[in-house]
Amino acid sequence: MNCTEYLVTLNIPPSLEEMMVDSLLLLETEYGFSSFQVSAHHHVNKGLSLPEQVTGRQKRIRFQMYVPADQLPALLEQLRREFSGSGIQYWVLPVIENGVI
């Protein structure tokens, strides 16, 4: 089975939230995207504030969107170009099934 869609997840610093919203709104996608606050946990303390180091939690904003397979390379290239060096963590997963219930 060939995958025709992917679920793209981005964990970004809160300071980049508005820039990311603006960037993603420019994309032509029929599904839109979701965003919500999450706590990231990682063993690397680089860039963590003292309270984040103590609690072991770093505030992040998570964006998730469905992306057609043919649009995925363009999305990743756009993100690399606009947010290079910003520390955004991302992952891409194939969508097996989706719909509305």
N, C-alpha and C positions, 0 to 999 in steps of 0.2 A: 504494500500500500504506500503510495507516494503521499507525503505530507503537503497539503496545500495551504495550511496556515500555521503560524507559530504564535506562542504566547511569549511576549518580551516583557521582562521584569527589570526595572532599574531601581537601585537604591541610591539616593542622592543626598548631599548635604542640604539642610533646610534653606541655606542661603541661596541655593540655585533653583528653588521651587518655581518662582515666577518666570525665570528664563526658560526653564524646561517646559512649562505650560505653553508659553509663547511659541517655542520651537515645535512642540508636538501639534499645536493647533494649526500650524501651516501645512501639516501632512494631509494628504488626501486619503482618509481611511473611513470606511463606512461604520466602524465599530466605536470610534472614539477611544477614550482611555479612562482609567480610574487612577486616583491617587489617594493615599492615606498615610498617616504617620505610623512609623514602626520604630522599634528599638533594635538596633544592630548590636550583636555581641561578637567580639573578635579578640583573639589573643594578642594582636599587635596594638600597642598603645600609642603609636605615632599619630599625632594630631588630635589626641583626646584631651579635653579639658580635665582639670583635677577632679571635679565631681563625676565626670564620665569614667575616669580611671577608677575611682572609688566604687561606683555602683556597677561597673562592668557593662554599662549600657551607653550607646551613642544614638542620639536622635537622628533619624533619617526620614525622608519622604520616599515612599515606594510608589512607582508608576507601573501600571500594567496595561498592556494593550494587545489585541489580536492584530497580527500583521500577515497579509498574504505572502506566500513564499517568494513571489517575484518582486515584492517591495522591501523585503528584509535587507538586502545588501545596501540599498539606498538609505534606509533608516540608520543602519549602523555607521555608514560613512558620514552622514549628516551629524550624528552624535559625536563621532570622533573629531570632526572638523570644528564643531561649535564648543565642545566641552573637553578638549584635550588637556590632560594633566589635572583634571578636577577631582579625581578619585572616585568617579562613579563606578559602582559595581553593577554588573548586568549579567543576565543569563537568558537563554533562548530555549524554549521547550516546544516540541511538536504538539499540536492540538489533535487529539484523537477524535473528540466529538465535542460539539457545543450546540446550543440552541436556546430556546425560551420555553419555559414550562409554565 
